[in-house]
Amino acid sequence: MDFSFSEDDVLLHDSVRRFAQAELKPVAAEIDASGRSATRHRAGLAELGIFGLNIPEEEGGPGVSAIGLFRAVEAIAEACASTASMVTAHYLATDSILLGADPDLRRTILPRAITGEALGAFALTEPRAGSNPADMRTRAIREGDGYRLTGVKHFISNAGEADFIVVYAITDPSAGHRGISAFVLDKSTPGIEVGPPENTMGIRGGHVFEVALDCFVPAARRIGAEGTGFRTAMKVLDNGRVEVAAQCIGIAQAALDAAVDWAKQREVGGHPIAEFQGLQWMIADMATELDAARLLGYRAAWKRHKGERFSRDSSMAKLFASEAASRIADAALQIHGGYGYTRDMPLERYVRDARIMRIYEGSSEIQRNIIARMVLEER
């Protein structure tokens, strides 16, 4: 593997990080405490072109490399994980359309999504179908020149604020995962009911919702042919897992930086605690894990950019980065001692924000299943 950062990648990362540190970081604690939606940042993010970073130039996007996208998400998460979650949920929705829809539907939806004028939500998970989408109960039954969608989706990021929702539903109950199809619905469609935001432990500004469906959707809003939804969703989740890894690395970087700064400032017995060998070993482990996670993420992003198969790489990156982020955030809090346990400092927020990363876009256990299956097949 031989990857490097292009000049465009570097410029993008620098501009996004400057914005994130100036605009997102100062209000991240307030968003967390109040539970206000991170969509308050939509205008600024849209001005930077953030909402279209995953869209290639031929589809009207900026044509950013997958590594450039990765580093942009990392920079946002380093400042505010809630905002990164909101942005990457939008990418899941637009990736569904980009990877599965015909040209007419792409032209209908993507231009406004790229500019941030329209925010997307990705509705795959259900109360009884989380890790195994083939267990979903949401149905799409033919009705005239379209479909009647009925069912309930759960933990759907952005659904309350979204302008469109990509919904996965069963069109052929006898076909297992081959009977899943995908649709894009305008949020204003009659028969879509969005509940209040869930009261989550972390990522409190990246709102998630329950969505109840009993609505009609025209056949022209189906994403691809009937029965292709599962394949589209799996491709989208490959992308999404790389972006989760980027979020983890952003959170972990913020935690490590806070720990290093504190170790240099905090004195015990007249000496900065950074001089104590035991603490130095903690920082060494944190930095090593962070670099390993980052490199796994870069490898997955590089393969994605090259058009190579990267399912195993994305699962490895997501698994390792999500578990490393929790360890790094916890160690950073430990280095701060009792101060780290207070809400006057961001350490406890980093711990809470990192925790969901081991669950969404496929739990750590699911990632291990995927990795093991692929390694065994390769042998």
C-alpha positions, -999 to +999 in steps of 0.1 A: +000+000+000+013+034-010-009+063-001-002+099+005-021+131+011-026+153-020-024+190-018-062+192-020-065+167+009-042+188+031-060+221+022-094+205+029-083+191+063-068+224+073-099+245+063-123+220+080-102+219+112-099+257+114-137+259+111-143+231+136-120+245+162-134+280+159-171+273+155-179+238+167-155+232+197-166+263+217-202+252+218-198+214+219-202+212+257-234+234+255-249+211+228-241+181+250-256+197+282-287+211+265-293+183+240-298+209+213-294+196+178-261+199+160-281+209+129-275+245+143-242+242+123-258+234+090-253+268+074-216+269+082-210+234+072-228+239+040-207+270+032-176+248+035-192+222+012-191+195+039-225+179+029-213+169-005-178+156+003-188+120-004-202+128-039-179+124-069-174+153-094-194+136-121-225+137-099-220+173-090-198+169-059-164+183-052-146+150-061-128+148-028-107+116-023-118+091+003-088+100+024-097+136+022-132+128+034-119+107+062-096+134+075-125+160+072-148+138+094-119+133+118-114+170+122-151+176+128-153+148+154-123+161+172-142+193+179-178+180+182-187+144+179-224+153+177-219+173+146-198+146+130-226+121+136-251+144+120-229+148+089-221+112+085-257+101+089-264+124+059-237+106+040-254+073+046-285+086+030-268+102+000-245+071-005-277+050-007-289+071-036-254+075-052-247+037-051-282+024-058-304+048-077-309+054-114-297+087-130-331+104-128-335+099-091-299+109-084-305+141-104-337+147-084-322+143-049-284+148-049-280+185-060-299+199-030-282+173-007-248+183-019-253+219-010-268+211+024-301+226+014-317+192+020-306+170+049-309+132+047-316+104+071-309+067+067-337+044+080-325+008+082-326-002+119-358-014+135-368-023+171-365-060+162-339-058+134-306-041+144-276-062+136-295-084+111-313-062+086-329-093+070-351-095+101-368-062+093-406-060+094-412-028+075-432-037+043-435-021+009-466-034-008-475-026-044-504-001-046-512+015-080-482+032-094-462+030-062-460+013-028-476+014+006-449+015+032-458+004+067-436-003+097-414+013+124-378+023+122-357+031+153-326+050+163-327+070+130-302+098+130-314+132+116-350+120+111-365+149+130-346+175+111-342+157+078-358+168+045-357+133+030-354+098+044-340+067+027-361+038+039-353+001+035-383-022+034-394-058+025-410-061-009-408-099-011-411-116+023-403-150+008-369-139-005-350-132+027-324-104+023-330-105-015-365-093-009-353-059+006-358-027-014-349+009-008-369+041-012-364+078-008-392+097+009-398+134+012-401+141+049-433+159+043-450+128+029-483+122+047-481+092+070-446+097+083-446+102+120-413+111+138-412+107+176-392+129+200-354+126+201-341+097+222-325+107+255-291+093+247-260+088+269-236+106+245-236+123+210-265+142+226-267+167+198-267+141+171-304+133+175-319+099+169-356+091+165-383+065+160-401+068+127-435+053+121-445+047+085-479+043+069-475+062+037-475+060-001-443+063-022-443+065-060-424+037-078-401+064-092-387+069-057-375+033-054-337+032-053-328+007-080-347-025-088-368-044-064-347-067-042-315-047-045-318-028-012-298-052+009-268-051-015-270-013-015-272-011+023-241-033+027-221-011+003-233+020+022-223+005+055-188-003+042-185+034+036-201+043+069-178+021+090-148+040+076-165+072+086-172+058+121-135+050+124-128+087+115-152+099+142-134+076+167-100+089+158-113+125+162-126+118+197-095+099+207-072+127+194-091+153+215-088+131+246-051+124+241-044+161+235-063+170+267-044+143+287-010+155+275-018+192+283-030+183+317+000+161+325+023+190+317+004+214+339-007+193+368+019+191+396+021+166+424+049+170+450+063+199+431+067+180+398+045+179+367+028+145+366+042+141+331+075+133+347+061+101+363+070+070+344+037+052+351+018+081+335+042+083+306+035+046+298-002+054+297+004+082+272+027+060+252-001+033+249-027+059+240-006+074+213+003+040+199-033+028+197-044+061+181-017+058+154-027+022+147-063+031+145-056+060+122-035+039+099-062+012+097-086+039+088-064+054+061-059+019+046-096+014+043-101+049+029-073+044+004-089+011-009-122+028-011-107+056-031-090+031-054-122+012-060-109-020-045-129-042-022-126-029+013-153-046+034-128-064+057-107-032+059-136-011+069-147-036+096-112-038+110-109+000+110-142+004+127-137-024+152-102-013+163-108+025+163-141+023+182-126+001+210-093+022+210-113+054+213-131+041+245-098+030+260-080+063+251-109+085+264-110+064+297-073+067+302-074+105+295-101+108+322-079+087+346-050+110+340-072+140+350-082+122+383-112+136+400-112+167+378-118+144+348-150+131+363-166+166+365-185+182+337-163+213+340-139+193+317-147+175+284-132+141+294-165+125+307-181+137+274-154+120+253-160+088+273-198+090+267-195+100+230-170+072+223-193+045+237-218+044+209-191+039+183-189+002+194-226-002+186-238+017+156-230+008+119-226-028+132-215-037+168-180-048+176-193-084+177-207-081+142-174-066+129-156-097+144-180-120+126-174-102+093-136-101+097-135-138+107-157-149+078-136-131+053-103-143+067-115-179+067-128-175+031-094-161+020-076-192+034 
